[in-house]
């Protein structure tokens, strides 16, 4: 069921998959894996900072409500008229004032634990004491609910409600800021901190408390301060409370890893495995057709490797067929002269005493002729092997016009040359061109031709040479076999059938080609050579 649902998206993705280099895939994978711990650490730091800022926001909201209550209870507060803005209404400017969080774990300094209050130089203000009596019952419920420590200070920083009534917190920087009319939040060490969770050493906020001081303003003057403090929400407790969200994030990360593994598998692993199977099939004689097409999702280098391997397998297959056919032809060509030599030897051994001198001379001449044919075949086979193994030389330069004239002068044939435009030198060794021309002129002469015509032209980066004669031509049934080793129509006159095969191998090594093209009379070969 799952496979059917994903088949469509997979096919769509395969069709649009961009070519990726192997180093790109490896870099993306390694970079992602290397970044995961950092991402996790950043996530924890961000999450921890969010918990601390959330604690500050809760203290701000709580202190704002308590400060508004204290303002109402303050004895010197006058009753606001209907025309004055109410506390819940927008300010005189027409805008609501939103108090944002001001602390950040990465930038806000962590101060030492809050020191014990000192004995103040002034006594507790009577107004603050009277408000404290009415406010203490209201403070009990927030303390139980939020576990925050809440203290009410008068205009001189003396504690009016809290644990240290009559003592002063005036020297604290947050209290001084509040007495100046500015709410202030600071981070301090928690002197009473004890490790609760096993891994709390990983978190920076575990041993700190958030302290917030808010001024109480009555009739435009600061008459007191609310000082609140609370431990930040524990990271691991927060993680537990948000466990489902975090579990979802972990699953997303694992999903990304699975996807990256699939990319590596499809881009590297599977194509290499398929190529390994194709290699074994080629080694077992499967031929070039055993190489599959490179997967579209494979890396660019692996796709190029597939193409090179397919070309290599095809070349091996072609070469193996060539060698097999050559071996069959060699055995066939060698069999006749060897049989003749052995027959002559057997006749001489069995009937030497009864043979006349003329018969003995004839048998020895036949054996010598067969031995000479064997010598010629061996020599031409060596020439063919050297031609097959000849390396190309792209720096070679040959003047085809000059070599044509020299080859024509070496045979008793009429010769005409037609040049179309300017013919540049060719990038083929001179010995290759000489061998090719000598073989073609010699074949024309032995076939009975009296005239040879050459047409040469330059097309783009190639030089085309058409060489035709007025001989009897080649029979249609034999036209497809003229370049096969040992195929000849002049075997009775000593032809080895290797001349054109050698020419083709030499031209192939030099980047050229030769083919037999149709002609109205005689024989015409077309030679294509790379321009120098």
Secondary structure, 3 states (H helix, E strand, C coil): CHHHHHHHHHHHHHHCCCCCCHHHHHHHHHHHHHHHHHHHHHHHHHHHHHHHHHHHHHHHHHHHHHHHHHHHHCCCCCCCCCCCCCCCCCCCCCCCCCCCCCCCCCCCCEECCCCCCEECCCCCCHHHHHHHHHHHHHHHHHHHHHCCEEEEEECCCEEEECCCCCEECCCCHHHHHHHCCCCEEEEEECCCCCCCCCCHHHCCCCCEEEEEEEEEEECCEEEEEEEEEEECCCHHHHHHHCHHHHHHHHHHHHHHHHHHHHHHHHHHHHHHHHHHHHHHHHHCCCCHHHCCCCCCCCCHHHHHHHHHHHHHHHHHHHHHHHHHHHHHHHHHHHHHHHHHHHHHHHHHHHHCCCCCHHHHHHHHHHHHHHHHHHHHHHHHHHHHHHHHHCCCCCCCCECHHHHHHHHHHCCCCEEEEEEECCCCCECCCHHHHHHHHHHHHHHHHHHCCCEEEEEEEEECCEEEEEEEECCCCCCHHHHHHCCCCCCCCCHHHCCCCCHHHHHHHHHHHCCCEEEEECCCCCCEEEEEEEEC
